[in-house]
């Protein structure tokens, strides 16, 4: 992959052996030295167990240790802020962007044995059986966008946004190389309405030991349509009425069959399976375009909009020429004081009913984005 030499990468370790990586802005004012983590920490919890739902073939990770994670702490006990007296947080030193292994992960810290090929492992995972269980191997990482206590990706400077995107690219490459990892998923949850438990500006990266159900359905759609599905879809949307933003390398649009009251997809113009294979020019443009999109979404109403920003990437070991990197930004907010809740049809049957036409969505979002600067 292409590495941006302007952004320094500084590996470190936390007191219990977890990996910590600092990414310094291209225009950073920080010194290269970083403080050591001198906390006394309990051993990490054992790797969770995942169990197969025989009715769907889906794997469910039973990660009971996550019940003890921090919930909406006060500012002086922010676990993602730099450590200081009275706040023994997860990050021992001042930083621009920091990435570290989650202390209570849904997947990992154990990794898969290396004696089976990926094709054999995937074939075994896709078989259906009763009471099948396996260790939830893999990796879960936290990506801290800023040392500030509150905010989100959209509140970052352009330089900082570019640093986060570089972290996504480099961590995608590193996690994809781990044994047993089949898919890598960077994402940001924003807002209490989504279930966010920490207001600190941050996202996460999951490295799954299987191909996720959503991606399996996409692979089935490509199989039914043909390998040009995502290229044809993007070309059709770029000529249509729902485009929100377009640059040299990326286009953002409201999809033809949007499920959520607010839903935006963002795709690169050339086929790129994941962040690791983007060019520096593509990452540079994305920093500006993505900030404009998120700031526009926040201008729809008087208060910040809750959302899930999901960066879908191709599987690590198969069909990489069929699946293109794509952002799917969704929000349940259907009015200033109303949310869309998933009730019987959506939650039980997966049969969605849209609350607003995608074309009306696009008109409102274009008006909100107009005039946004970064």
HELIX and SHEET records of a PDB file:
HELIX    1   1 UNK A   64  UNK A   68  5                                   5    
HELIX    2   2 UNK A   75  UNK A   77  5                                   3    
HELIX    3   3 UNK A  118  UNK A  126  1                                   9    
HELIX    4   4 UNK A  153  UNK A  155  5                                   3    
HELIX    5   5 UNK A  158  UNK A  176  1                                  19    
HELIX    6   6 UNK A  192  UNK A  194  5                                   3    
HELIX    7   7 UNK A  213  UNK A  225  1                                  13    
HELIX    8   8 UNK A  229  UNK A  238  1                                  10    
HELIX    9   9 UNK A  275  UNK A  277  5                                   3    
HELIX   10  10 UNK A  280  UNK A  298  1                                  19    
HELIX   11  11 UNK A  344  UNK A  348  3                                   5    
HELIX   12  12 UNK A  349  UNK A  349  1                                   1    
HELIX   13  13 UNK A  358  UNK A  369  1                                  12    
SHEET    1   A11 UNK A   9  UNK A  13  0                                        
SHEET    2   A11 UNK A  19  UNK A  23 -1                                        
SHEET    3   A11 UNK A  97  UNK A 101 -1                                        
SHEET    4   A11 UNK A 139  UNK A 144 -1                                        
SHEET    5   A11 UNK A 202  UNK A 208 -1                                        
SHEET    6   A11 UNK A 183  UNK A 190 -1                                        
SHEET    7   A11 UNK A 307  UNK A 312 -1                                        
SHEET    8   A11 UNK A 326  UNK A 331 -1                                        
SHEET    9   A11 UNK A 262  UNK A 268 -1                                        
SHEET   10   A11 UNK A 250  UNK A 253 -1                                        
SHEET   11   A11 UNK A 243  UNK A 246 -1                                        
SHEET    1   B 3 UNK A  59  UNK A  62  0                                        
SHEET    2   B 3 UNK A  49  UNK A  52 -1                                        
SHEET    3   B 3 UNK A 133  UNK A 135 -1                                        
SHEET    1   C 2 UNK A 333  UNK A 335  0                                        
SHEET    2   C 2 UNK A 338  UNK A 339 -1                                        
END                                                                             
